[in-house]
Structure formats: structure tokens, C-alpha cells
Amino acid sequence: MKKLPDRRGYFGDWGGAFVPETLMGPLGELESSYRRASRDRGFRTRLGLLLERYVGRPTPLFEARRLTARVGGARLWLKREDLCHTGAHKINNALGQALLAREMGKARVIAETGAGQHGVATATAAALLGLECTVYMGAEDIRRQRPNVVRMRLMGAEVVAVEGGSRTLKDAINEALRDWVTNVRTTHYVLGSVLGPHPYPMMVRDFQAVIGREAIAQFRRIGRGLPEAVVACVGGGSNAAGIFTAFVRYPRVRLVGVEAGGRGPGPGDHAARFAGGAAPGVLHGTRTMILQDADGQVEPTHSVSAGLDYPAVGPEHANWRDHGRVSYTTVDDGAALEAFHLLAETEGIIPALESAHAIAEAARLASGMGPGESVVVNLSGRGDKDLDEVVRLEEGSR
Ligand SMILES: *Cc1c(COP(=O)(O)O)cnc(C)c1O
């Protein structure tokens, strides 16, 4: 496959930039600034040093031997994004974009957040680089995610409650876009996944691609060539794109994306865009696969993990699926919770519920493979943020 997106921001039939006229200029400016920065040795060095000394990169590639023994079959390896500062891969992108904002002479950044993870990553990067920061968050999410609201405020960010619509992520994105239109001269919008209008899906992927570059080099260094399979969970799709991008050019490496199967296949019960009957449409500035009803109304979604609970998927994933380069599957709430416990008990690592979806699928895959084979799982984040939710669910079901 040739290098995508094309000049208009398309990955095959997917992507583009569907925004009000007033944002076309700023998006063009962002693209040219980003392209200039990504070629600039000074920018790359500054970002590289921050990733090393602040985020803690490279993150380890760890062989999960006891998990492998429990599952039986292929060897399981964990790419430890849970060890990044702030506990997940999201900081890789937030820091890249915040640094770019500073290079562009913008004194302020804004962000949307659902569960608060991307808001925390952006507030963190803004504090580090001395940028003003406003985070839009649905009022319902603010209630559900108190600790992350406290974290953002501690780091000097203003958290704005969005009262419109369903008072969740979708509405927060709309509000952030409105702010951006109004304040574009002074403000950069730090978008949190491989979503939104061009150049965001490309730029966020590139900032996350460090995950796969490291993983491939680490796997080679231990003398094992290439793994047979790589597995990652897919919300918007940034941690998956981050690890897949380095492997896409090797057709013998099987790539598997895992969507949230939620409570089951009924409408509103899951966030499985590919497996769950999504259709092409435009949401938040990009053409992609969206869970919607027959009238084109965006459907509500559900997942035990807030980070996978979104009705659309990054446009590059839709293209990888068209070409059969990545296969997409689902893991439901129950199987994700089981994998959450399994990893904690076998390896002493408590995964984020999002990442537990990938662990469940990797275990299923490995059990059907041979002991000479290897599966790499992107462990996108740690589970501290999910402890209350897990306790609540498990006490409720007793
Ligand atoms: C936000 C989040 C995700 C989902 O986002 P992607 O863009 O699909 O990576 C997955 N894992 C963790 C730990 C997250 O915080």
C-alpha cells in the first residue's frame, strides 16, 4: 500500500475534511506547520528528548511468560505503554501536538475529553510547556470521572462542563470545535485520536507511530525477527495505528484490531463499528464508519471501558479493513473483565479495561498457535483509573 493519506487527506474512500469554511484555512496552516516540523531536526530532537526523559520512552517490550503458560500456545509479549507518564499512550500525541502548538506561536491549547484520559494528557503537556489549557468535557462525564477532573485542575487547566446533547464526548468535541473557530489565531486544538478532519488522523498516527517503531526494533534485538501477530484495542484507533504502522509493510505479520463488544450485539449495547453494522457517514469532520440508525442518527454506544465507547472509528482503519490488511474483531465486557483479572494474577500488571480487550483477544489467538510463534499486544494503559468501576460492577453482580 502506498503512503497515505493522499494530498486531500483520504485513506482510500475514507477521511477528508468536512468542516465549516472558517476552519479550512486553519487546517491548512496546521498541515503545513506539521509537515515543516516533522522534517525539522530541531523539532524532532526536542520531541525525542521529552519522550525519553519526561514520558519514559522507550517503553519495555516484556515477555508475559506466566500468561503464556496459562493460555498455552504462542508466546505473548506486552508493549508496555501503561508505563508512560500519566499511564497510557495518549501522552505521546498530546506532547507532540503541544510542542507543535508552541512552534506555531500559539499560547493556548484546547482539548475534548470523554473519560478524561486525553484531557489529563493535554493538561500535562500544557503545564510542562507553559501553555494555557482549556478542556471540554460532557457534564455527565465530569460526574463519572471526578479524579481526572481534579488532576486537570491541579495542573492548571480549565475544565468546561458541556451541558448540551447527551453531555458526553460527542458533545465535548462539538464544543471544542466551536472554541477553535472563535479563537484560532491564539489556539491549537489538540485532538485525542486518529479522528477528525485532515491532517489530524495522519498527525496523531505519526506521533503514536513511535510505539510500533520501538516494538519492531526491540523484537529484532532479542533475535526473533518479526512476531506472527500484533493485537491492539480500537476506540478511535490511535494506539492501534501507533503499533500497526511499523508492521503494515510486512504482510506476513497478522494485525488484529479489537473493538468493544459491550453487552451484546443489539443497537446501543456495544461500540463495534465494523462487526456491529456501522455504515459510512461523516462525523466530527471525517468520512468513516459510524454506528447510526436508518435515518443517519448517530447511535448511542456502550462499553465497560470509556476509551472504547465512541460511535466512529479512525478513517485509516476503515481503509485497512477494505484492503484486508487488518482484521477487526470484538471482545465483550465480560471477556474484557476476565482478561483484566488474568493479567493481574499471572503477571502482576493491572491493565486498563481498554487494553484488557486486547489481552483477551491475544490470549484467544495465541491458544490456537504454536509455541514457536509470538503475539505482541499493545498494553495501551494501566488500570488504576478503572478500579472503582471494576469493584462496582463485580459487587453489583454478586
Ligand atoms: C483512550 C484510550 C484508548 C482508546 O483510544 P485509541 O485512540 O483507540 O487508542 C485505549 N486505551 C487506553 C488506555 C486509553 O486511555
Ligand as a Chemical Component Dictionary entry (heavy atoms), coordinates in Angstrom:
data_LIG
# 
_chem_comp.id                   LIG 
_chem_comp.type                 NON-POLYMER 
_chem_comp.pdbx_formal_charge   0 
_chem_comp.three_letter_code    LIG 
# 
loop_
_chem_comp_atom.comp_id 
_chem_comp_atom.atom_id 
_chem_comp_atom.alt_atom_id 
_chem_comp_atom.type_symbol 
_chem_comp_atom.charge 
_chem_comp_atom.model_Cartn_x 
_chem_comp_atom.model_Cartn_y 
_chem_comp_atom.model_Cartn_z 
_chem_comp_atom.pdbx_ordinal 
LIG C1 C1 C 0 -8.187 6.374 25.222 1  
LIG C2 C2 C 0 -7.657 5.011 25.396 2  
LIG C3 C3 C 0 -7.844 4.013 24.416 3  
LIG C4 C4 C 0 -8.664 4.211 23.162 4  
LIG O1 O1 O 0 -8.192 5.188 22.293 5  
LIG P1 P1 P 0 -7.456 4.827 20.922 6  
LIG O2 O2 O 0 -7.388 6.124 20.211 7  
LIG O3 O3 O 0 -8.289 3.819 20.218 8  
LIG O4 O4 O 0 -6.124 4.294 21.284 9  
LIG C5 C5 C 0 -7.278 2.771 24.628 10 
LIG N1 N1 N 0 -6.567 2.502 25.748 11 
LIG C6 C6 C 0 -6.381 3.421 26.719 12 
LIG C7 C7 C 0 -5.600 3.046 27.926 13 
LIG C8 C8 C 0 -6.920 4.706 26.576 14 
LIG O5 O5 O 0 -6.718 5.608 27.551 15 
# 
loop_
_chem_comp_bond.comp_id 
_chem_comp_bond.atom_id_1 
_chem_comp_bond.atom_id_2 
_chem_comp_bond.value_order 
_chem_comp_bond.pdbx_ordinal 
LIG C1 C2 SING 1  
LIG C2 C3 SING 2  
LIG C2 C8 DOUB 3  
LIG C3 C4 SING 4  
LIG C3 C5 DOUB 5  
LIG C4 O1 SING 6  
LIG O1 P1 SING 7  
LIG P1 O2 DOUB 8  
LIG P1 O3 SING 9  
LIG P1 O4 SING 10 
LIG C5 N1 SING 11 
LIG N1 C6 DOUB 12 
LIG C6 C7 SING 13 
LIG C6 C8 SING 14 
LIG C8 O5 SING 15 
# 
